[in-house]
């Protein structure tokens, strides 16, 4: 039996280039979950003014009554207007899931994706110099504070992207517990595929991150892209935010 005019039980809000597409595909293997991707309803004015009923009918009409319904829109986390709209329109009990990864890695993957999508030829430093918003998307502390000002801690689950890829089953079980549904056992082979990758360079760097994690190592973007001077600049740029995140969330976020 299909759900009628149902609001989402949970939303994966980002962050962009932190593994939210892979997370969505893995969660959708659980038949108790009905999860849509990139509706961008709450951060797109043209869609938003069509109203909540339009949103429900267009994105959740295929869900059934026995399922938890949710959406993943990876740009919500960095869009302050989305916070107010989600808070205003959805149940007080809606649950929010956030993935955060090393901010320099996120920024580097953002750049690779940008150049591929827009056929651009900016080098990494030029991209950073021309896109303040991309920098701000990696300064997680201010953004997280904004979400916490609207939603209770019990409504928020903040996960490390690195841990999601290193310990996928455990992290998915953690999410399912947060959503109050029984853990679903997935085949280990289903975790070998990376989703949401736009180009070979992005895929290769993502794979390098995962292999380094397995060996308890850290890697960084190639020196041809990330010079020592640029690395120092970004480390200083993210230092206060990273420290705040580690103090708030623990050693899993030790960047």
Secondary structure by P-SEA (a helix, b strand, c coil): ccccccccccccccccccaaaaaaaaaaccccbbbbcccccccccccccccaaaaaaacccccccccccccccccccccaaaaaaaaacccccbbbbbbbcaaaaaaaaaaaaaaaaacccccaaaaaaccaaaaaaaccaaaaaaaaaccccccbbbbbaaaaaacaaaaaaaaaaaacccbbbbbccccccccccccaaaaaaaaaaaaaaaaccccccccccccaaaaaaaaaaaaaaaaaaaaaccccccc
